[in-house]
Amino acid sequence: MQAAARLIEKVKSRHDDDVIDRANYVYTATMFGMFATITMAKQYVGEPLQCWIPPEFKGWWEKYSESYCFVENTYYANIHEKLPDSKADRESRELQYYQWVGFMMIGQMIFFILPKAVWNSLNLKTGLNIQSLISTSKLTLKKGNNAVIKDNTKDDIQKASEYMKTLHRFNKDRISTQSRKPLNAKFWNGYITKLYLLFKVINLFNSIIQLYALNRFLGPKYTFWGYGLLMDLLQGKQWQESGHFPRVTYCDVDVRLPGDVVAQYTLQCVLAINMFNEKIYIFIWFWLFGLSILNFLNLCNWIFLVLSEKNAIKFVQTQLAYKNVDLDSVKTKEFMGSYLYLDAVTTLRLVQLNCGDFVSSDLISYLYKDYAPVIEETKSEPELPVEAKVPPMLQSDPEKQAPIHFH
């Protein structure tokens, strides 16, 4: 539990992602942690199972029998049907999950936190701390809400823009370093963006796999377990008929009597915890189903944003327009191609999602102010005549050419 608590503290909401990502590692993980606490408190502090025992069981025999039945599983049989005769038939009806529900939920919580931990670790290795950038931007937003944006947040915006310039140099140096190896250069171009998309792919597969495992574990008779169970309840089909999360089960207890005689007692037990498990797991099933759909749509949206050059140009143009900088598509594309790169656009989108257009437009405008003078200086350089660009030995006048000797 302490290790899980440290992991939660490490990946608590960092706002270097979007709300769907936080729905996975914050809201869903918190939900599983809360349900695990409830079920484990009921199991190990309260009385999860109580049995109707024979009159000859006195004192500690009752406590022993109930503890034995809780640990060794109970089996379900309809109260109106005959109990199975063979041991194999009874074992096939055993409920093998209720002791492990709390531990399973802790495991599910950890699996929803792990993708975020991977994203954090790989993100830090890129050399740019997106969390620091967005934290600085959010500080700017808070100051802006206090109506002191002009003076007090200028340094914060400049600091955030320095992070973005660092990202620009990072991408430029990394790509130029790998330029002799085209495959490596192609890989490193947009490295942070690819990591972020990988993070979303892992979230999607995690939610789908957990939904599938839940469906197979709890309700193999239904293709959609949660929906099928909910329909049973709405149609008045209770656990006595369906057998799902039964409240009344049976347990066989072998007792050694004097004279080396082993007697078997069949106890009828009440699993009160299953009343909670039923409602909790119906809620979890629908939550995971909805989360899987959101993860899929969110991944598709981000793939579109990354692949659509037109959309990226429109995003940068809109942000600059907030600061009265009007650029056509060609100039915007030049600005993005020579200064922003794919990773910078992705990072700016995250700033915009977490801090709003006010801060992201300020940040882009500072970057453009740093970029514009370089372009103007390049354009202002006098154009040399063609001959001036050609080395003397390659100029067209044959009389001025030095003879070339072959040895």
C-alpha positions in Angstrom: 0.0 0.0 0.0 2.9 2.4 0.8 4.5 1.7 -2.6 1.1 2.4 -4.3 0.8 5.6 -2.3 4.3 6.7 -3.4 3.4 5.9 -7.0 0.2 8.0 -6.8 2.1 10.9 -5.3 4.7 10.7 -8.1 2.1 10.9 -10.9 -0.6 13.1 -9.4 -2.2 15.5 -11.7 0.7 17.4 -13.5 -1.3 19.1 -16.3 1.3 18.2 -19.0 -1.5 16.3 -20.8 -5.2 16.7 -21.5 -8.4 16.0 -19.5 -8.9 12.5 -21.1 -5.4 11.5 -19.9 -6.2 12.7 -16.4 -9.5 10.7 -16.6 -7.2 7.6 -16.7 -4.5 8.2 -14.2 -6.3 10.6 -11.8 -10.0 10.0 -11.8 -10.1 6.2 -12.7 -7.1 5.4 -10.4 -8.8 7.4 -7.6 -12.0 5.5 -8.1 -10.3 2.1 -7.9 -8.4 3.3 -4.8 -11.7 4.4 -3.1 -13.5 1.2 -4.0 -10.6 -0.9 -2.8 -10.6 0.9 0.6 -14.4 0.3 0.9 -14.3 -3.4 0.1 -11.2 -4.2 2.1 -12.6 -2.4 5.1 -15.7 -4.5 4.9 -13.8 -7.7 4.4 -11.1 -7.4 7.0 -12.6 -5.0 9.6 -16.3 -6.0 9.4 -17.9 -9.4 8.9 -18.0 -10.2 5.2 -19.4 -13.7 5.7 -21.7 -15.2 8.3 -22.9 -18.8 8.4 -25.7 -20.7 9.9 -23.9 -23.4 11.9 -25.0 -26.7 13.4 -26.1 -26.5 17.1 -23.1 -28.7 18.2 -20.7 -25.9 17.0 -19.9 -23.9 20.1 -17.9 -20.8 20.8 -14.8 -20.6 18.7 -16.1 -23.3 16.3 -18.4 -20.7 14.8 -15.6 -18.2 14.3 -13.4 -20.9 12.9 -16.0 -22.2 10.5 -16.7 -18.7 9.1 -13.0 -17.9 8.7 -12.5 -21.2 6.9 -15.4 -20.7 4.5 -14.2 -17.2 3.7 -10.7 -18.3 2.9 -11.5 -21.6 1.2 -14.3 -20.3 -1.1 -18.0 -21.0 -1.0 -20.2 -22.3 -3.8 -23.6 -21.2 -5.1 -26.7 -23.4 -5.6 -30.3 -22.2 -6.0 -32.2 -22.6 -2.7 -34.9 -24.5 -4.6 -32.6 -27.1 -6.2 -30.8 -30.1 -4.7 -27.2 -29.5 -3.7 -24.6 -31.1 -6.0 -23.5 -34.5 -4.7 -20.0 -34.8 -6.1 -17.1 -32.7 -4.8 -16.2 -31.8 -8.4 -19.6 -30.4 -9.1 -19.5 -28.2 -6.0 -16.0 -27.0 -6.8 -17.1 -26.0 -10.3 -19.7 -23.7 -8.7 -17.2 -22.0 -6.3 -17.0 -18.2 -6.1 -13.3 -17.6 -6.2 -13.2 -13.8 -6.5 -14.7 -12.2 -3.4 -11.6 -12.5 -1.2 -9.5 -10.8 -3.8 -11.7 -7.9 -4.9 -9.8 -5.3 -2.9 -6.4 -6.5 -4.1 -7.7 -6.7 -7.7 -8.8 -3.1 -7.5 -5.4 -2.0 -6.2 -3.8 -3.8 -9.1 -6.2 -2.1 -11.6 -5.4 1.3 -10.0 -1.6 0.7 -10.5 -2.2 -0.3 -14.1 -3.9 3.0 -14.8 -1.1 4.9 -13.1 1.8 3.1 -14.9 1.3 4.7 -18.4 1.6 8.2 -16.8 4.7 7.1 -15.0 6.2 6.0 -18.3 5.2 9.3 -20.0 6.8 11.3 -17.2 10.0 9.3 -17.3 10.5 9.4 -21.0 9.4 13.1 -21.2 12.1 14.1 -18.7 14.8 12.3 -20.8 14.0 14.5 -23.8 15.7 17.4 -22.1 12.6 19.5 -21.9 10.4 19.5 -18.8 6.9 20.2 -20.2 5.5 20.2 -16.7 7.8 23.1 -15.8 6.7 25.0 -18.9 3.0 24.6 -18.2 3.5 25.3 -14.5 5.1 28.6 -15.4 2.3 29.3 -17.9 -0.3 28.5 -15.2 1.4 30.9 -12.9 1.0 33.5 -15.6 -2.7 32.6 -15.9 -3.2 33.1 -12.1 -1.6 36.4 -12.2 -3.6 37.4 -15.2 -6.8 36.6 -13.2 -5.6 39.1 -10.7 -5.4 41.8 -13.3 -1.6 42.4 -13.1 -0.7 40.6 -16.2 1.2 43.4 -17.9 3.9 43.9 -15.3 4.0 40.9 -13.0 3.8 38.2 -15.6 6.2 39.5 -18.2 9.1 37.6 -16.7 7.0 34.4 -16.4 6.1 34.6 -20.1 9.7 35.2 -21.1 10.7 32.3 -18.9 8.2 30.1 -20.6 9.3 31.3 -24.1 12.9 30.4 -23.1 11.7 26.8 -22.5 10.2 26.9 -26.0 13.5 28.2 -27.5 15.3 25.4 -25.7 12.9 23.0 -27.4 13.7 24.6 -30.8 17.5 24.3 -30.3 17.0 20.8 -28.9 15.1 19.6 -32.0 17.5 21.5 -34.4 20.7 20.1 -32.9 19.2 16.6 -32.5 18.1 16.4 -36.1 21.3 17.9 -37.5 23.3 15.5 -35.4 21.4 12.6 -37.0 21.2 14.0 -40.5 23.9 11.6 -41.7 21.5 8.8 -40.7 18.2 9.5 -42.4 16.2 7.0 -40.5 17.4 8.4 -37.2 16.7 11.9 -38.2 13.2 10.9 -39.2 12.7 9.2 -35.9 13.9 12.1 -33.8 11.8 14.7 -35.6 8.7 14.9 -33.4 10.1 12.7 -30.7 8.0 14.3 -27.9 4.9 14.1 -30.0 5.4 10.4 -30.7 5.9 9.8 -27.0 2.7 11.6 -26.2 0.8 9.5 -28.8 2.3 6.4 -27.4 1.1 7.4 -24.0 -2.4 7.7 -25.4 -2.2 4.3 -27.2 -1.2 2.6 -23.9 -4.1 4.3 -22.2 -6.5 3.0 -24.8 -5.2 -0.6 -24.7 -5.1 -0.6 -20.9 -8.8 0.4 -20.6 -9.9 -2.1 -23.3 -7.9 -5.0 -21.8 -9.2 -4.2 -18.3 -12.8 -4.1 -19.6 -12.3 -7.5 -21.4 -10.7 -9.1 -18.3 -13.6 -7.9 -16.2 -16.1 -9.2 -18.7 -14.4 -12.6 -18.8 -13.8 -12.9 -15.1 -17.3 -11.9 -13.9 -19.7 -12.7 -16.6 -18.6 -15.1 -19.4 -22.3 -15.7 -20.3 -22.7 -12.1 -21.4 -20.9 -10.4 -24.3 -21.4 -7.1 -22.5 -21.4 -8.2 -18.8 -22.3 -4.8 -17.2 -25.2 -4.1 -19.6 -26.5 -7.7 -19.3 -26.5 -7.6 -15.5 -28.1 -4.2 -15.4 -30.9 -5.4 -17.7 -31.4 -8.4 -15.5 -31.9 -6.1 -12.5 -34.2 -3.8 -14.4 -36.3 -6.7 -15.6 -36.6 -8.1 -12.0 -34.2 -11.0 -12.6 -32.5 -11.2 -9.2 -29.3 -13.0 -8.1 -31.3 -16.1 -7.0 -32.1 -16.7 -10.7 -29.0 -15.3 -12.5 -26.4 -16.5 -10.0 -24.4 -13.3 -10.2 -23.0 -12.0 -6.9 -25.1 -14.4 -4.8 -25.8 -13.3 -1.3 -26.5 -16.9 0.0 -23.9 -19.6 -0.6 -22.7 -22.9 0.8 -19.5 -24.2 2.4 -18.3 -27.7 3.2 -16.3 -28.0 6.5 -14.5 -31.2 7.4 -14.2 -31.8 11.1 -12.1 -34.5 12.7 -13.9 -36.1 15.5 -12.6 -38.4 18.3 -11.7 -41.9 17.0 -10.1 -40.4 13.8 -13.5 -40.0 12.2 -13.9 -37.1 9.7 -17.4 -35.6 9.5 -18.4 -33.2 6.8 -20.8 -30.3 7.6 -22.5 -28.2 4.9 -23.0 -24.6 6.1 -25.3 -22.0 4.6 -23.6 -18.6 4.6 -24.5 -15.0 3.9 -22.1 -13.1 1.7 -23.2 -9.5 2.5 -20.1 -8.1 0.7 -21.6 -9.3 -2.6 -24.4 -6.7 -2.3 -21.7 -4.0 -2.5 -19.6 -5.9 -5.1 -22.6 -6.1 -7.5 -23.2 -2.3 -7.5 -19.5 -1.4 -7.6 -18.7 -3.6 -10.5 -21.7 -2.5 -12.6 -20.5 1.0 -12.1 -16.9 0.1 -13.0 -17.9 -1.8 -16.1 -19.8 1.2 -17.5 -17.0 3.5 -16.5 -14.4 1.4 -18.3 -16.7 1.1 -21.4 -17.1 4.9 -21.6 -13.5 5.5 -20.8 -12.4 3.2 -23.7 -14.6 5.1 -26.1 -13.2 8.4 -24.9 -9.6 7.1 -25.2 -10.2 6.0 -28.7 -11.8 9.3 -29.9 -9.1 11.3 -28.1 -6.4 9.3 -29.8 -8.0 9.7 -33.2 -8.3 13.5 -32.6 -4.6 13.8 -31.6 -3.5 11.8 -34.6 -5.5 14.1 -36.8 -4.0 17.2 -35.1 -0.5 15.8 -35.6 -0.9 14.7 -39.2 -2.9 17.7 -40.4 -0.5 20.5 -41.5 -3.5 22.7 -42.4 -4.9 22.4 -38.9 -1.5 23.2 -37.3 -1.1 26.3 -39.5 -4.6 27.4 -38.6 -3.8 26.9 -34.9 -0.7 29.0 -35.0 -2.4 31.7 -37.1 -5.3 31.9 -34.6 -2.9 32.2 -31.7 -0.9 34.9 -33.3 -4.1 36.7 -34.4 -5.0 37.2 -30.7 -1.9 39.3 -30.5 -2.7 41.2 -33.7 -0.1 39.4 -35.7 -1.5 38.6 -39.1 0.3 36.0 -41.2 -0.7 34.2 -44.3 -0.4 30.4 -44.7 3.0 30.6 -46.5 4.6 32.8 -43.8 3.1 30.7 -41.0 4.4 27.5 -42.6 7.9 29.1 -42.9 7.7 30.1 -39.2 6.7 26.6 -38.2 9.2 24.8 -40.4 12.2 26.8 -39.4 11.4 27.6 -35.8 8.6 25.7 -34.1 8.9 22.1 -35.4 6.2 19.5 -34.6 7.2 19.1 -30.9 6.8 22.8 -30.3 3.3 22.9 -31.8 2.3 19.9 -29.7 3.7 21.6 -26.5 1.9 24.8 -27.4 -1.4 22.8 -27.8 -0.9 21.4 -24.3 -0.3 24.9 -22.9 -3.5 26.1 -24.7 -5.5 23.2 -23.3 -4.3 23.7 -19.7 -3.9 27.5 -19.6 -6.2 28.8 -22.3 -5.7 31.0 -25.4 -4.6 34.0 -23.4 -1.4 32.4 -22.2 -0.6 30.3 -25.3 -1.1 33.3 -27.6 1.3 35.3 -25.4 3.8 32.5 -25.6 3.7 32.1 -29.4 3.9 35.9 -29.9 7.1 36.0 -27.9 8.5 33.2 -30.0 7.5 35.0 -33.2 9.1 38.3 -32.0 12.3 36.3 -31.5 12.0 34.8 -35.0 10.9 37.8 -37.1 14.1 39.9 -36.8 16.2 37.0 -38.1 13.9 36.6 -41.2 14.0 40.4 -41.8 17.8 40.4 -41.6 18.0 37.6 -44.0 15.7 39.3 -46.5 17.6 42.6 -46.2 21.0 41.2 -47.3 21.9 42.4 -50.8 21.5 39.9 -53.5 24.9 39.1 -55.1 25.1 38.8 -58.9 25.3 35.3 -60.2 29.0 35.6 -61.3 29.9 36.8 -57.8 28.6 33.6 -56.4 30.7 31.5 -58.7 34.4 30.8 -57.9 36.8 32.5 -60.3 38.1 29.2 -61.7 34.5 28.3 -62.7 33.5 31.7 -64.3 32.5 31.6 -68.0 35.4 33.7 -69.4 37.9 31.1 -70.8 40.7 33.6 -71.0 40.6 34.2 -67.3 40.4 30.5 -66.4 43.6 29.0 -65.1 44.7 25.9 -67.0 43.8 22.6 -65.5 46.6 20.0 -65.7 45.9 16.3 -65.4 48.7 14.1 -64.0 
